[in-house]
C-alpha cells in the first residue's frame, strides 16, 4: 500500500493562510477600533470590540479554511 502524500508547498500555503488569518483579523480589528475611538472620542470601547470581532473573524475564517481543505464541508 502506497499512501499518496500532498506536496509540501501545499502544506506551507495552508500554514501561511492560517497564520495570516489568525494574525490579520485582530490587527484589522485593533486599527479599526482605534480609528473609530479617535473619531468618536470613546477611548478603549471600540478597540476592545474590534479585538474581539477580529479574533472571532480570524477563528471563523481559519475553521472554514481547514474544513474546506480537509473536505469536511
N, C-alpha and C positions, 0 to 999 in steps of 0.2 A: 504494500500500500504506500503510495506516494502522496503526501499531503501537499497540496498546492498553496504556497505562501504568497502573500501580497508583496508587491515591490516595496523596498524600504523608503522610497521617496513618497509613496502614498501615505505611509505612517507618519513621516515627517510633516507632510502637508496637513494631515489631520491634527497633529500635535500643535502646530503653529496656529491653526484656526481656533483650536480650543483655548490656547493661551491668549490670543488676541481678543476673543470674546470675553473671557473672564477678566482681563485687564482693561479692555476698552470700554465695557459697559459702565463700570464705576467711574472711570476717568471722565467720560462724557457726562455722567450724572453730576460729578463734582463741578465741572466747568459750567454746565448749565445752571446748577443750583447757585453757584457763586454769582453768576451773571444776573439771575433773577433777584437774588438778595440785594445786589448793588442797585438794581433798578427800583426795587420796592422798599429798600431800607429795612429789611427784615433779616437781621444778621445771620443766625445759623439755621433758620427754619427750612428754607428751600435747599440748602446744602445737605442737610440730613435727609430730606425727602429724595433728593437727587441721588445720593449714595445708595439708599435702599432700592430705588427704582432701577438704578444701574446694575446693582447686584442681582436683582430679580431678572432683568432682561438678559444679562450675561449668562446666568444659570439656565434660563429657559432656552436661550439660543444654543448653548452647549448641549443640553439634553436632546434638543431637536436634531442637532447635527450628528451626534453619536448614534441616535436611533436610526437616522437616515443612512448612516454609514454601515451599521451592522445589519440593516434590513428588518428592524423591529417595528416599522411604521404600521 
